[in-house]
Amino acid sequence: MRFIGNKTNLLEKIKEVIDENCTDNNQIFCDIFAGTGSVSRFFKQYYRIISNDLLYFSHILTASTIENNEIPKFNKLKEIGIDDAISYLETTDCSTFSGFITEEYSPIGNAGRMYLTEENARRIDFIRYTVEDWKQKNLIDSYEYKYLIASLIEGIPFVSNITGTYGAYLKTWDKRAFKRFELVKLSVYDNKERNICYNEDANELIKKISGDILYIDPPYNERQYLPNYHLLETVAKYDAPSLKGVTGVRPYINEKSNYCIKKSVKEAFENLIKDADFKHIIISYSDDGLLTTDEIIEILKSNCISDFVKLYKIPYNRYKSKLPQTASSEHFEYIFYAKKKISNDSIVPIKKQKNNTNSTLLDQKRFVKSPMNYIGGKYKLLPQLMQYFPKNIDTFVDLFAGGFTVSANVNANTTICNDLNSKVVEMVRFFCYADENTVLKRILDKINEFNLTKENELGYKAFRDYYNQTGNPIDLFTLSCFSFNYQFRFNNNMQYNNPFGRNRSQFSETTKKNLLLFMETMKHKNLEFYTRDFRNVSLQGLGTNDFIYCDPPYLITNGSYNDGNRGFHDWGTEEEKDLYSFLDKANEQGIKFALSNVFEHKGKKNKILQEWAKKYKVYEIESNYSNCSYQKKDKEAITREVLIVNY
């Protein structure tokens, strides 16, 4: 694909810079402006990859080959007689099929646009509609879905009537446009790692991730990427947007990159570097970019170790041409290297240690209690639950981590913590790497600054407003300590909105001890953090020595985490059945799992759970959630909690 700023020709040079400077033990490589994913795919053979791009079609391209470690098999399609998904999509008759692409980007549409011939537009519409239909019918999983959409997107430039980008179409047909559309069968490299791809603003994502090598290849000039690739974005999303103008550009007012705006690029770039929790930073930039070389070096030296800031200047032709290059037309790419400075106020990476018996806190013969009061927390049930857990676990997946109590208490070589609540995940991840004294100092400073007590509601509300503006993860914990029932509650805009805990809640000595014990325990674990819908958590690479624990929202209870009003989707029958399918798939791969749930609650019965559980082992669990308001209203209500296992 012809993509603005593509780095395919610079890959070896980027690797040389990394090999020269990143000589310590590096495992995680982040490509935070991935584009079409050429850099992510190249370095997948060397590292575990974190990839990201704000454009959805770019996310699809990288996810299909980075998150996937094998070419999908499409087993469910084969069960209904479609042995070759690619061939089916390419050859099934669609001569009368019409959709958004045909109507808006081919000459037979009302606008008469000539991006695609009628025949190819109909084929693209048919493929896109069919893949979406397969997904809705659960005939393909998320990895198969992304692979097919990526194969579709990769094929479109080969038949597009354009000069390079989709900013405009040609007024006469290029011979390329008459080629028959074909899907591109993407190759996939298996690096035996759990790679992850995001579709977020880079400056927001950087606050939530960490790793070893951060590669930054931002937009260089004022050309926004979305209007140049709007057709591909529309195919990827297939959302029938309201198009504008002769060229049919989709709206993008809320998707403009600050890196393409002169007045905002420097601040955006500096914040990205400042917030980066990575040991090494590699930056690609152009000699005609909005930022000057001196500005970039100044930012790096201010936020990194100044003696470890380097500049590499590489001759690089902007476009291929048969004409000889002159001195004035010569174009340079710059590669910057910087070693990140770690200050006392930032996250301090701590070397993981195993079986550390010298710690007085870890020597205590009891379960570790999470410092968070989380609805449905399993601390009191741990003695019952963990007697049924496998004894030797390679990778432990806490699929609905919640308050992270189970994550803290299960011993495994690797622990994967996943939860949709990105705010809480960010906070816990911070605690796992931060210095205890730094955390305690911040907590006490904010308590004093806002005069937080069990009686001062005005101080609490002022601090709540302050947190919602700043988002510091330590402040979130401090805020919860003075909130009603110590709980974490957010509105649909992910603003913390739990009311004041008058005469009840405070940062006590017990809370302090729980926090310190939790932090020390988690620092001795090999942890990975994710904030995914469980349906997007990969099972690739997991096997018989691995274990998944699920403590999802309960279908027949009514806790605030599953009512659809706290910034998350509600938990309904569809989610319930999808979880069963997820666990069935894990079972087919030989992965051990355990599911906490309830058969009965307050006269309701979860019949679909009871029916599904018949094929597995079921253990009755005695439960009493004193922190659940729905339990308090009816103490006599019968709740049958169970643990369902497949081993």
Buried (B, 14 or more C-beta within 10 A) or exposed (E): BEBBBBBEEBBEBBBEBBEEBBEEEBEBBBBBBBBBBBBBBBBBEBBBBBBBBBBBBBBBBBBBBBBBBEBBEBEBBEEEEBEEBBEBBBEEEBEEBBBBBBBBBBBEBEBEBBBBBBBBBBBBBBBBBBBBEBBEEEBBBBBBBBBBBBBBBBBBBBBBBBEEBBBBBBEEEBEEBEEEBBBBEBEBEEBEBBBBBBBBBBBEBBBBBBBBBBBBBBBBBEBBBBBBBBBBBBBBBBEEBEBEEEBBBBEBEEBBBBBBBEEBBBEBBBBBBBBBBBBBBBBBBBBEBBBEBEBBBBBBBEBBEEEBBBBBEBEBEEEEEEEEEEEEEEBEBBBBBBBBBBEEEBBBEBEEEEEEEEBEEBEEEEBBBBBBBBBBBBBBBBEBBBEEBBEEBBBBBBBBBBBBBBBBBBBBBBBBBBBBBBBBBBBBBBBBBBBBEBBBBBBEEBBEEBEBBBEBBEBBEBBBEBBBEEBBBBBBBBBBBBBBBBBBBBEEEBBBBBBBBBEEBBBEEEBBEBBBBBBBBBBBBEBBBBBBEBEBBBBBBBEEBBBBBBBBBBBBBBBBBBEEEBBBEEBEEEBBBBBBEBBBEBBEEEBBBBBBBBBBBBEBEBEEBBEBBEEBEBBEBEBEBEBBEBBEEEEEEEBBBBBBBBB
